[in-house]
């Protein structure tokens, strides 16, 4: 009985080695690397169109890269949008549709957007790792419990609140769970978003591409700088376009005509 068991074990081992040898002799199918591009979209809020390029540079590092002919930047100087407001523009970026198709035609209609079909769902379904960090649509979560719209693998989005809380004293919805930030230097929102973006990039799967949208509140008013940047532009001259303090606004819309003339404090 003992001999029979030993022979069976030996036979099984020999058969296993034969199977392994045959498997090793077969050509290993080559897996083509996924060459689709990674995409990082940085969406600033209310940034002046003439800030890039600018003399003197207001974003020196970025401007230097953009002006480097070896850095392969593409600029779109003739890009236009049909509804130049925050929420309609964000809805257009997410869908590729103009505001009369998205239904988001002002800053109070973010909930109207059909978020079941956006760049996030399209890329996620195509195998991309997706993430949104910062601001989504005005009003989020639109009076409902915090939620993650379809298609987003990473979701760290500011909950709508007073404008004064853009940089401190805000709440982020982290994968649908609220995280409260206070008024300490480490809570400065732009830095929080940047750190989260770096973590996303470092942890993204290596075998497939990613899409990351980073949407900070900067440079939207109240124009609160990071603690380390206070006074950095104190000596920089600011170009005043002819529209500032324009003496005759009779050809402008009624709401412009009703605006008070800017006093010295406002101009400063």
Secondary structure, 3 states (H helix, E strand, C coil): CHHHHHHHHHHHHHHHHHHHHHHHHCCCCCCCCCCCCCEEEECCCCCCHHHCCCCCCCCHHHHHHHCCHHHCCCCCCCCCCCCCCHHHHHHHHHHCCCHHHHCCCCCCCHHHCCCCCCHHHHHHHCCCEEEEEECCCCCCCCCCCCCCCCCCCEEEEECCCCHHHCCCCEEEEECCEEEEECCCHHHCHHHHHHHHHHHHHHHCCCCCCEEEEEECCCCCCCCCCCHHHCCCCCCCCCCCCCCCCCCCCCCCCHHHHCCCCCCHHHHC
